[in-house]
Amino acid sequence: MSFFSNQMSDLWEYITGPELWVSIGTAVIQAILIMVIAVIVIRVGNNIIARVFDSRSRGPLRITERREVTIKKLIQNTMKYTVYFIAFIMVLDGAFGLEIRALLAGAGVAGLAIGFGAQNLVRDIISGFFIIFEDQFSVGDYIVTAGVEGFVEEIGIRTTKIESWTGEQHVVPNGNVTQVTNYSVHNGLAVVDVNIPYENDVKAAAAIIEDIIETLPDQYEEIVKVPEVFGVEALESSHFVLRVIAEVLPSYQWKGSRNIRKEIKDELFKQGIQIPSPRLVMYSRNEEPNSLQIDSEREM
């Protein structure tokens, strides 16, 4: 019992002694200083990277703005992960005095075992590399992939962040990006179908629409050139359909279509062409036969 009581008293003296708390306080202060320095290094590095890309934009060797933003964000993220990893190692080794070599050796053995279960992680990283290398899409592009549609906010080493037009943010692993539809690379087409009642003449309605669409490129910057009237697209029960097609800037197909519909609707209303209403034709059994029906019965 005396041995046990001596050990307990020694432990209590060590816990309540100044050496332990001084060493803990020193380690905590060192860890805080290391993390503060890491944050400062990241901010300075981000500013340097931004200045480098700004100077490249004014130089002879230029890349597209969308690709520049993507590469800049990727470099900044890679630098952030690297600095934080080094700071974590310095905190364990310098501040708390842990044996990093033994820890890294153990992590290497454990990493070999974990690697067999981390195939998805490796796939995401490799897919992210090819997304950037092949320029499949960049930050700011409007894309559809993996069942998600929206603007690309960020392309990371492992994931891609996409913001939908309603504001939701979707985080998609790069390994799930197997097929991409990119609306921001080439000019698009805005397709507008205009319903005209059968009481109106086709040529007259088309002439009115052509007069309207000639002024649209001057009114709306997203419309690249004068739209075209492709003629009668369909014959419906109460109206015929005139199709108008306009070339617009990338990812402006929907906005261009809305503006074209608005202008055409307003002008057609001024010209007295109303929106066609559904029609219903009714026949009555008690109705007297007309002259054509009487003539056909006589011939029989």
BELJO-V933901 format. One record per pair of residues at least 24 apart in sequence whose C-alpha atoms are under 10 Angstrom apart, sorted by the first residue. I is the first residue (numbers start at 1). J is the second residue. Records with the same first field share a line. If there is no record, write none. Layout:
# BELJO-V933901
I: J, J
This chain:
# BELJO-V933901
23: 95, 96
24: 95, 96
26: 95, 96
27: 91, 92, 94, 95, 96, 97
28: 91, 95, 96
29: 95
30: 90, 91, 94, 95, 96
31: 87, 88, 90, 91, 92, 94, 95, 96
32: 91, 95
33: 87, 91, 95
34: 84, 86, 87, 88, 90, 91, 94, 95
35: 83, 84, 87, 88, 90, 91
36: 87
37: 83, 87
38: 80, 83, 84, 85, 86, 87, 88
39: 80, 83, 84, 87
41: 79, 80, 83, 84
42: 76, 77, 79, 80, 81, 82, 83, 84
43: 76, 80
45: 75, 76, 79, 80
46: 72, 73, 75, 76, 77, 79, 80
47: 76
49: 73, 75, 76
50: 76
64: 138
65: 138, 139, 140
66: 135, 137, 138, 139, 140, 141, 184, 185
67: 132, 135, 136, 137, 138, 139, 140, 141
68: 138, 139
69: 138, 139, 140, 154, 155
70: 132, 135, 137, 138, 139, 140, 152, 153, 154, 155, 156
71: 132, 133, 138, 139, 155, 156
73: 139, 154, 155, 156
74: 132, 154, 155, 156, 157
75: 156, 157
76: 156
77: 155, 156, 157
78: 156, 157
120: 158, 173, 174, 175, 176
121: 157, 158, 159, 173, 174, 175
122: 158, 175
123: 158, 173, 174, 175, 176
124: 156, 157, 158, 159, 160, 172, 173, 174, 175, 176, 177
125: 156, 157, 158, 159, 173, 174, 175
126: 157, 158, 174, 175
127: 157, 158, 159, 173, 174, 175, 176, 177, 178
128: 155, 156, 157, 158, 159, 160, 173, 174, 175, 177
129: 155, 156, 157, 158, 174
130: 174
131: 155, 174, 177
132: 156, 157
136: 179, 180, 181, 182, 185
137: 180, 181, 182, 183, 184, 185
138: 182, 184, 185
140: 184
141: 182, 183, 184, 185, 250, 251
142: 181, 182, 183, 184, 185, 250, 251, 252
143: 180, 181, 182, 183, 184, 185, 251
144: 177, 179, 180, 181, 182, 183
145: 172, 176, 177, 178, 179, 180, 181, 182
146: 172, 173, 174, 175, 176, 177, 178, 179, 180
147: 172, 176, 177, 179, 180
148: 172
149: 180, 181, 182
150: 183
151: 182, 183, 184, 251
182: 250, 251
183: 249, 250, 251, 252, 253
184: 249, 250, 251, 252
185: 249, 250, 251
186: 248, 249, 250, 251
187: 222, 223, 224, 247, 248, 249, 250, 251, 252, 253
188: 223, 224, 246, 247, 248, 249, 250, 251, 252, 253, 254, 256
189: 223, 227, 245, 246, 247, 248, 249, 250, 251, 252, 253, 254, 256, 257
190: 223, 227, 244, 245, 246, 247, 248, 249, 252, 253, 254, 255, 256, 257, 258, 259, 260
191: 227, 243, 244, 245, 246, 247, 253, 254, 256, 257, 258, 260, 261
192: 229, 241, 242, 243, 244, 245, 246, 254, 256, 257, 258, 260, 261, 264
193: 229, 230, 232, 233, 234, 240, 241, 242, 243, 244, 245, 257, 261
194: 232, 233, 239, 240, 241, 242, 243, 244, 261, 264, 265, 275
195: 232, 233, 234, 235, 236, 238, 239, 240, 241, 242, 243, 265, 274, 275, 276
196: 232, 235, 236, 238, 239, 240, 241, 242, 268, 273, 274, 275, 276
197: 236, 237, 238, 239, 240, 241, 273, 274, 275, 276, 277
198: 235, 236, 237, 238, 239, 240, 241, 276
199: 238, 239, 273, 276
200: 239, 240, 272, 273, 274
202: 231, 232, 240, 241, 242
203: 231
205: 242, 268, 271, 273
206: 230, 231, 232, 242, 243, 244
208: 264, 267, 268, 271
209: 242, 244, 263, 264, 265, 267, 268
210: 244, 264
211: 264, 267
212: 260, 263, 264, 266, 267, 268
213: 244, 246, 260, 263, 264
215: 263
216: 246, 256, 259, 260, 263
217: 246, 247, 248
219: 259
220: 248, 255, 256, 259, 260
221: 248, 249, 256
222: 247, 248, 249, 250, 251, 252, 253, 255, 256, 259
223: 247, 248, 249, 252, 253, 255, 256, 257, 259, 260
224: 248, 249, 256
227: 260
236: 278
237: 276, 277, 278, 279, 280
238: 276, 277, 278, 279, 280
239: 275, 276, 277, 278, 279
240: 276
